[in-house]
Amino acid sequence: MSRLIYQRQYEKIRQETLDDSSHVNDSSRLVAFMDRYIEVIKNESPLVEWEKTVWEKGLWFGLFFMFSFFFMVTLTVYIYLGDEEVGIMLGGGFLSMILLISLLICYPEKHDYKITDTGIYFRGYKRGKRFRQGAFKMIMIVCVPIFLFLLFYGGPTIFAGAGAGALGIFALPAMMKEKKPIEMALPWEAIAIYGEFKQNTIFSKKKMFMIQYYMNIWCDGELTKTVEKIIKEKMRKDCIYTTDFFAEGESNEYIRVEEVLMKETPFLWTPYPGYTNTFL
């Protein structure tokens, strides 16, 4: 299919989105625009398609927080009850839950990617929903009686000072709140900037392509070369490539391209509702 046909499709969807008076702001226009392209790209044959497991940033901080929490609870029990055996029993019970809660917090996200002649499609969601819900119920069944036991024997002052950290267990519902699946799609004609970043760890070497600030496309191995080749072939001619979004945002070239796209499709510079790019 000629690139001109895709350009006409883009112009049609873009103009219909701009002319639709039901949209109250640029955020709703962006969602509507992407929804149109989600349907288009999902029904196309892929140039390349893959899945990726992605771990959230802040993983080690979460583990450290949970370890500190359990340590403070165990120390509080030992200090206030003064019974070594009781302290060891409760401490052992709490510490045995570290691995379980770590899994609850750190369960990875699954990302689905699809690249076609029209554009790029992304879907991200948190895996293990049933496991997290079941494990959380079990944690609360175990912890609530223990807190009542501590309150009965030690009184309210047991939760003062170091013991205050024990109350952090009641913050778990907010920490484990389920994220809604995110679906995004953009045509090649709507992408004005993309970045390329490497992430090397002891265990793996990965590359991430950030598309128009919205989509983080993770890949590794030979797939990286395939994805990079397609992106460079399909991007619009004035698209900016960068390895530093913040530095590039001050360049004359970036400002020029931004002005062009702002006149053409202004809602593309609006953050996607309910989504935060944690990589930036």
Secondary structure, 3 states (H helix, E strand, C coil): CCHHHHHHHHHHHHHHHHHCCCCCCHHHHHHHHHHHHHHHHHCCCCCEEEEEEECCCCHHHHHHHHHHHHHHHHHHHHHHHCCHHHHHHHHHHHHCCHHHHHHHHHCCEEEEEEECCCEEEEEEEECCHHHHHHHHHHHHHHHHHHHHHHHHHHCHHHHCHHHHHHHHHHHHHHHCCCCCCEEEEEEHHHCCEEEEEEEECCCCEEEEEEECCCEEEEECCHHHHHHHHHHHHHCCCCCEEECCHHHHCCCHHHHHHHHHHHHHCHHHHCCCCCCCCCCC
